[in-house]
Amino acid sequence: MPSTKKITAATVRADFNDPVAVVHYARAAHFMGLWASERVLIERHFTDQSAPLLEAGCGAGRATLGLWDAGYHNLTAFDFAEELIDQARSLATERGAAPIRFLHADATALEKCHVIRDTSFGGALFLFNGLMQIPGRKNRRAALGELHRVCAPGAPLLFTTHDREQTQVERALWRLEALRWERGEQDPRLLEFGDRYFEEVGTGRTFMHLPDRTEILADLAATGWTHTFDALRKTVAAESRAVRDFSDECRFWVAHKN
């Protein structure tokens, strides 16, 4: 019988530390680098390459090393999956980017990491839907609040989400899912409407919350961020087949600290 135990941060951490997931994300870090859309928005909103930047949920270092290669050398990156941080540190050493600070930390409790707590960052990034892989809306808000706290006034925040309303098919599927929740027939492991928990060959198990636009705007406002931009990835830049195979369509969000 399938488990009915609710998904927690410990569930997600174990999934990311699983060898299948570690290999998947390490391969992307070695061979993919920044997406074209990420590069466009980073260059547009993170204009001071000398400013201290914080990357949350850095995984095996795909975007972090891409930032380094693009000239951003004042980097601190963290993840709560120890195995992925080990991969990121190893790759940074191999690429001559050892000055990057890779830390083991939890986005919902950054005060526990003195290196992050004691720095005023000029910007923050939470790429590849990392924010949406935190179970529970109160916990995602906690992460947004923590990033706001450690950033300097006016600092930009760049992150992505999947968008459950982007196509007619998605909207129809979520109408059916809403009926399941009304009837109490949803996956009992899920916490909130919009949650998904699935497994893919070669990727491993993945928890993901798919928000609507109203939810994200409310969460940003509640945590002190001012929304300044959002758009689907396909409208920002044309991506390679490798990127499209690696990640479904997503929505980019940019906010600034009040």
ROVEXSE-90627 format. One line per 10 residues: number of its first residue (from 1); their letters; for each residue x, y, z of C-alpha. Coordinates in steps of 0.001 Angstrom, whole numbers, plus 524288, in hexadecimal, padded with zeros to 5 digits. Each point is the difference from the previous one (the first is absolute). Layout:
<atoms>
NUM = a = X/Y/Z  ...
</atoms>
This chain:
<atoms>
1 = mpstkkitaa = 80000/80000/80000  80570/80D7C/7FC4F  80487/808AB/80B34  7F66F/80A02/80547  80A54/8073C/807ED  8000E/80E87/7FD13  80B6B/80563/7F841  80971/807EB/80839  80CEC/806FC/7FE15  80691/7F361/8044C
11 = tvradfndpv = 7F92B/7F8E8/7F4D7  804FA/809BB/7F611  80DBD/7FFF0/805A9  80094/7F135/7FF2A  7FB49/80067/7F1EC  80AA2/809B8/7FC22  80A6D/7F826/8070D  7FBD0/7F3B4/7F8CE  80ACD/7FB6C/7F69A  7F6DD/80090/7F439
21 = avvhyaraah = 7FD10/80E69/8027B  80E29/80321/80317  80489/7FA68/7F2F3  7F527/80743/7F8BE  80362/80D4F/805A6  80EB0/7FDD5/7FF99  7FF1A/7FCF6/7F17B  7F897/80CC1/7FDBB  80A38/80786/807C8  80B11/7FA47/7F7F1
31 = fmglwaserv = 7FA17/80196/7F28B  7F4CD/809E7/7FFCC  80366/80CA4/806E3  7F6DC/80BA4/7FFE5  7F3EE/7FF68/7F774  7FED6/80AAF/7F5B2  7F433/8059A/80731  8073F/80020/80D02  80B66/80705/7F9CB  7F70E/80A71/7FA1C
41 = lierhftdqs = 7F946/802F1/80CE6  80C60/7FF7C/80822  806BF/809AA/7F70B  7F3E8/808AF/80042  7FD8A/80059/80EA1  80D24/7FCB9/8064F  807FB/80ACE/7F9E1  80AAC/8010E/80A5C  808C6/7F440/7FE1E  807E0/8036B/80C20
51 = aplleagcga = 7F435/7FFCA/80923  7FEFD/7F485/8096D  7F5C4/7F6AE/7FAB7  7F900/7F4E4/806DF  7FB03/7F41D/7F8B8  7F61C/7F7E2/80774  7FDCF/7F1C3/7FC8B  80C63/7FF9C/7F7D5  7FFFC/7F137/7FEA5  80C3B/7FADD/7F96C
61 = gratlglwda = 803E8/80D9D/7FB7C  7FA7D/80106/7F23B  7FBDF/80E3A/800EE  80A75/803A8/809DF  80B00/7FC0A/7F6E2  7F8C3/806A2/7F4DF  7FFCA/80C97/807E6  80E85/7FEA7/802A9  802DD/7FE24/7F188  7F7C7/80C19/7FD0D
71 = gyhnltafdf = 80893/8085C/808D4  7F8AB/7FF99/80D04  80AC5/7FC59/80977  7FA72/80452/80D27  7F769/7F41C/801A1  7FA3B/7F8BD/80B84  7F795/7F42C/7FCD2  7F8F5/7F66A/808AF  7F784/7F3F5/7FFC2  7FA48/7F741/80A7D
81 = aeelidqars = 803F1/7F376/7F8E4  80DA1/7FC8F/804A2  80319/7F701/7F49B  7FD0C/80AB9/7F613  80875/809DB/8073C  80B39/7F642/7FFA0  7FE4C/7FF01/7F141  7FFBF/80ECC/7FE9B  80C77/801E1/807E1  80703/7F59C/7F82A
91 = latergaapi = 7FBED/805FE/7F310  803D0/80DB6/80463  80D9F/7FB3F/80378  8010C/7F92B/7F2E0  7FBD0/80C63/7F8C3  808F2/80948/8075E  7F4B8/80613/80771  803FD/7FBF0/80DA9  7FD57/80DB6/805A1  7F159/7FD67/7FEE8
101 = rflhadatal = 7FA91/7FD77/80D8D  7F78A/7F3BE/7FF78  7F8A9/7FE08/80CBA  7F6AB/7F625/805B7  7F42E/807E5/80478  7F125/8002E/80058  7F937/80B33/7F8E4  7F58F/800AD/80A93  809FB/801FD/80AF5  80B81/807D5/7FAE8
111 = ekchvirdts = 802B2/805BD/80D69  8062F/7F2E8/8036F  80ACF/8025D/7F5F6  80896/80B08/80520  806CF/8022B/7F2E2  7F2FB/8032A/7F992  7FA14/8067F/80C00  80B36/80995/8012D  8007C/80421/7F1A1  7F7CE/80A4F/7F91F
121 = fggalflfng = 7FDDA/7FAB6/7F259  7FE37/80844/7F3EA  7F6CD/7F611/7F9EF  7FA97/7F250/8014F  7FC3F/7F519/7F6AF  7F7B6/7F3D8/80220  80032/7F96B/7F2B2  7FA34/7F3B5/7F9CD  7F3B0/8008D/80850  8078D/7FDE0/80C8A
131 = lmqipgrknr = 7F6DB/80885/807FE  7F47A/7F7C1/7FB9B  80692/7F3A8/804EC  7FE33/80490/80DFE  7F3E4/7F925/80576  7F5E9/808EA/8062C  7FC88/80DF8/7FC8F  803E9/80513/80D66  80D76/7FA1E/7FDCB  80153/80607/7F275
141 = raalgelhrv = 7FC5E/80D11/805F5  80A1F/7FDAF/80A93  80A4D/7FE0A/7F56A  7FBEC/80C76/7F900  8007F/80728/80CE9  80D8F/7FAD3/80325  8053C/80405/7F2AC  7F9F3/80D6B/801F5  8068B/80136/80D4C  80DBD/7FD29/7FB0D
151 = capgapllft = 7FF1D/808A5/7F3E7  80332/80E64/7FF3E  7F544/80A01/7FCF0  7FCE4/8001B/7F182  80612/7F297/7FDB8  7F9E4/7F7BC/7F531  7FAA2/7F24F/801C7  7FEDB/7F6D7/7F44C  7F8BE/7F320/800E0  7F78C/7F6DC/7F7F3
161 = thdreqtqve = 7F37F/7F858/801A3  7F813/7F6CA/7F7CD  7F323/80622/7FBEF  7F3C6/7F7BF/80182  7F801/80945/7F798  808C4/80192/7F41A  7F898/7F6EB/7F6B2  7F21A/7FB3F/7FE19  80473/7F225/802C7  80636/80414/80CEB
171 = ralwrlealr = 7F3E2/8077B/803F3  7F763/7F42F/7FCF3  808D4/7F6D5/807B9  7FFD0/808FB/80BB6  7F12C/80118/7FF85  7FFAE/7F130/80152  809DF/800C1/80B10  7F772/80A17/806E7  7F4C1/7F64F/7FF94  808AF/7F5A3/80636
181 = wergeqdprl = 80349/8094E/80B15  7F199/80359/801EC  7FD04/7F17D/80129  80BBE/7FCED/8086E  80589/7F730/7F55B  80CF7/80707/7FDE6  80D28/7F99F/80284  80000/7FF89/80EF4  80E7A/80369/80072  7FD7C/80DA0/7FA80
191 = lefgdryfee = 7FEA5/80BDA/808D1  7F8FD/809EF/7F776  7F8C4/80178/7F343  80A47/80247/7F594  80956/7F5B9/8056D  80550/7F4D8/7F7D5  808CE/7F4A7/803AE  804EC/7F784/7F500  80B33/7F770/7FB8F  8072C/8000E/7F300
201 = vgtgrtfmhl = 80A00/7F66E/7FAE3  80D82/80605/800EF  7FB6A/80B3C/8088C  7FA7A/7F9B3/80C1D  7F4DD/80484/808A7  7FBE9/80E39/7FF68  7F704/80838/80862  7FB20/80C55/7F954  7F5D5/80A39/8033D  7F9CA/8065D/7F411
211 = pdrteiladl = 7FA6B/80D49/803B9  7F742/80966/7F8E5  803F2/80E1A/7FDD3  7F788/80560/80AED  806C7/7F736/809DD  80DB0/80484/7FC6B  7FC49/80E58/7FFF6  7FA07/7FE81/80D87  80BEA/7F8C2/8052D  8094C/80A62/7FAF3
221 = aatgwthtfd = 7F802/80AF7/805F2  7FEF2/7F8D1/80D06  80EC1/7FE7D/800FF  80423/80DD4/7FC5C  80332/7FE27/7F1A4  7FAFA/808C0/7F516  7FC71/7F896/7F3AB  8065D/80621/7F410  7FF64/7F5CE/7F526  7FAD8/7F2B3/7FC39
231 = alrktvaaes = 7FF6E/7F8AE/7F328  80016/7F244/7FA87  80D80/7FB2B/7FC5D  7FC9C/7FEB8/7F192  7FD57/80E9D/7FF3C  80D40/80355/805FD  808F8/7F803/7F730  80025/7F449/7F6F5  805F1/7F469/8071E  807EF/7F4A2/7FADD
241 = ravrdfsdec = 7FA0F/7F28B/7FEE7  8087F/7FBBC/80B73  7F9E3/80A48/808D1  7F23C/7FCE5/7FB66  80256/7F19E/802AD  8057B/80338/80D65  7F4D3/808E6/80436  7F1EF/8022D/7FBEE  7FB34/80DC4/7FD6F  800E4/808BB/80BEA
251 = rfwvahkn = 7FD33/80DED/80421  80AAE/80968/80412  7FD78/8099F/80B00  807D7/80C04/803BF  7FD83/807A2/80C84  807A2/80A64/80757  801B1/80216/80E89  7F808/80B61/80506
</atoms>
